Amino acid sequence: MNLIHIAVSNGYRSASPTLYPEKYKASFTLVSVAKDGNRYDNTAGTFSVNTDTGAVLVQKSESLQAGSYKILVKAHTTTDLEFTTDLTLVMSAGE
């Protein structure tokens, strides 16, 4: 399980995922974001993924609320295979 605790209003940048062998890495896309098991409206772009590296980015935002945010990221390969993985950020106030 990919579970990380961060303060609710802080920005965040994850490490880039590993895709082996590296030569098959093509791009990454953000599939979805859910907060506490419910779809999260990400139209403001608070959550994003670097399409080249796959790192998950969270913009610093005072509008985020405490909770568990599950982010799904899809890796696309040069061989037309796709792999999906998730990262869960548990955001808490006062950290």
C-alpha positions as CSV (number, residue, x, y, z in Angstrom):
1,M,0.0,0.0,0.0
2,N,1.3,3.5,-0.9
3,L,0.2,5.5,2.1
4,I,1.7,8.9,3.0
5,H,0.7,11.4,5.8
6,I,0.9,15.1,5.1
7,A,-0.5,18.3,6.5
8,V,-3.8,19.3,4.9
9,S,-2.8,22.7,3.4
10,N,0.8,21.8,2.4
11,G,1.9,21.2,-1.1
12,Y,3.4,17.8,-2.0
13,R,5.5,16.1,-4.7
14,S,5.9,12.4,-4.6
15,A,8.9,10.4,-5.8
16,S,8.7,9.2,-9.4
17,P,7.5,5.6,-9.8
18,T,9.8,3.0,-11.1
19,L,9.0,1.3,-14.4
20,Y,11.4,-1.5,-15.4
21,P,13.0,-1.7,-17.8
22,E,13.2,2.1,-18.0
23,K,13.4,2.1,-21.8
24,Y,9.7,1.2,-22.0
25,K,8.5,4.2,-20.1
26,A,6.4,6.6,-22.3
27,S,4.1,8.8,-20.2
28,F,1.9,9.0,-17.2
29,T,-1.7,10.3,-16.7
30,L,-3.9,11.1,-13.7
31,V,-6.9,8.7,-13.8
32,S,-8.9,9.9,-10.8
33,V,-8.9,11.3,-7.3
34,A,-11.2,10.1,-4.5
35,K,-11.6,11.6,-1.0
36,D,-12.7,9.2,1.7
37,G,-14.0,6.8,-0.9
38,N,-16.0,9.4,-2.9
39,R,-15.1,11.0,-6.2
40,Y,-13.2,14.2,-5.7
41,D,-13.8,17.2,-8.0
42,N,-10.4,18.0,-9.3
43,T,-11.4,20.6,-11.9
44,A,-9.2,23.2,-10.1
45,G,-6.2,21.0,-10.8
46,T,-5.2,20.7,-7.1
47,F,-3.9,17.2,-7.9
48,S,-1.8,16.5,-11.0
49,V,0.8,14.1,-12.3
50,N,4.0,15.0,-14.2
51,T,3.4,13.3,-17.5
52,D,7.1,12.6,-18.0
53,T,8.2,11.4,-14.6
54,G,4.9,10.1,-13.0
55,A,5.4,12.2,-9.8
56,V,2.2,13.2,-8.1
57,L,1.9,16.9,-7.4
58,V,-0.5,18.5,-4.9
59,Q,-0.8,22.3,-5.0
60,K,-0.7,24.1,-1.7
61,S,-4.3,24.9,-1.0
62,E,-6.3,26.3,1.9
63,S,-9.5,24.7,0.4
64,L,-8.4,21.1,0.9
65,Q,-10.1,19.3,3.9
66,A,-8.6,16.6,6.1
67,G,-9.2,13.1,4.8
68,S,-7.8,10.3,2.8
69,Y,-7.2,11.1,-0.9
70,K,-6.6,8.1,-3.2
71,I,-4.9,9.1,-6.5
72,L,-4.9,6.7,-9.4
73,V,-2.0,7.1,-12.0
74,K,-1.7,5.2,-15.2
75,A,1.7,4.5,-16.8
76,H,1.8,4.1,-20.6
77,T,4.6,2.2,-22.2
78,T,6.3,2.3,-25.6
79,T,4.9,-1.2,-26.2
80,D,1.3,0.0,-25.7
81,L,0.9,-1.7,-22.3
82,E,-0.7,0.3,-19.5
83,F,-0.3,-0.1,-15.8
84,T,-2.3,1.6,-13.0
85,T,-1.1,2.2,-9.5
86,D,-2.4,4.3,-6.6
87,L,-1.1,6.6,-4.0
88,T,-3.1,7.5,-0.9
89,L,-2.4,10.8,0.9
90,V,-3.8,11.1,4.4
91,M,-4.1,14.8,5.1
92,S,-4.5,16.0,8.7
93,A,-4.8,19.4,10.2
94,G,-2.1,20.8,12.5
95,E,0.9,18.8,11.4
